[in-house]
């Protein structure tokens, strides 16, 4: 606080010194101007004009009495002319004295306003300086509570930081929120590694079992040899698909999965998916509802993979003879949409929020029998998220499931559409 006062005082003093200097210069100019004006007017009065060629001199009158007379006379030598400046000097010094007194009063009384204005202007800086000094001089600060709480914290436990200091409440909430996200991410990563290991363990165990069987009987029994080779090949394909899916998810999580954005016909893409499944799947009835010709901007291979995943899931969970419908249409707000609907086993309402979770299965046994890894819909969601889209899911147990992909940022019927 004392530093602030001294700075404000010096600041105000500097202003007053500058003002005093300005006034002194002005007073000096006034005196010079007044003297020259008096000389000019006096010379014009006595001689009728100003003559540069004449000589002039200033003489001190030693015989004159009085304070003002002793200041001297200014003589203009042209013959015998001599004029006294005593009266002029008396008047000029009188007014200069009056002006000096007025300026002194103004200068004195203006110091305090200048001081307080400077003090007000420096108040925020002074507050910062005081706070900094307190922090620097303090042996213990409230932030020590946070530091000690963090040092004692187990990052894997569910314990949150709480110091009881209301001033640190917002800091505690931010740190606790960050801890929750870190723990959730760690738990998700751990669960992902565990599930991936479990998924890889099954085909490895199958391959090992058939390899042992081939080692014992495969050399002499061709049926055992064929069965073993077929099973090993199938499980190898499953492992290869799982590894590729894991790599895709890893690259997507790290932001290293490239995208090739082009304009293409969403209608043609779904027609290709329809033709593929009609050719390879004779157990289901496929319906192609492609009334609208919709062009979008996106990664064709990724979105086609999404459509394949949805169609494959519909095939897995729809009994033989069931119907699977592939549809392309515009949404209520003009978005581009493609949809896969089936008449399969459906899902319970509590399963729907989790179907995009990695390795999630509403019925693990049935999914494993169908050769699924539990990663298909997770990959589909990653792809749709990269296109800034979203899913609509409707499902009823023993009735069927309908999954719609909505792409808000797209080109529909030649016109650019962006979600409002």
Secondary structure, DSSP 8 states (H G I E B T S, - for coil): -HHHHHHHHHHHHHHHHHHHHHHHHHHHHHHHHHHHHHHHHHHHHHHSS--TTS-EEEE--TT--STTGGG-EEEE-SSS--EE-HHHHHHHHHHHHHHHHHHHHHHHHHHHHHHHHHHHHTHHHHHHHHHHHHHHH-S--THHHHHHHHHH--TTSS-------GGGHHHHHHHHHHHHHHHHHHHHHHHHHHHHHHHHHHHHHHHHHHHHHIIIIITT-HHHHHHHHHHHHHHHHHHHHHHHHHHHHHHHHTT-----EEEEEHHHHHHHHHHHHHHH--SSEEEEE--S--EEEEEHHHHHHHHHHHHHHHHHTS-TT-EEEEEEEE-TTS-EEEEEEE-S----HHHHTTTTSTT--SSHHHHHHTT--S-HHHHHHHHHHHTT-EEEEEEETTTEEEEEEEESSEEETTEEE---
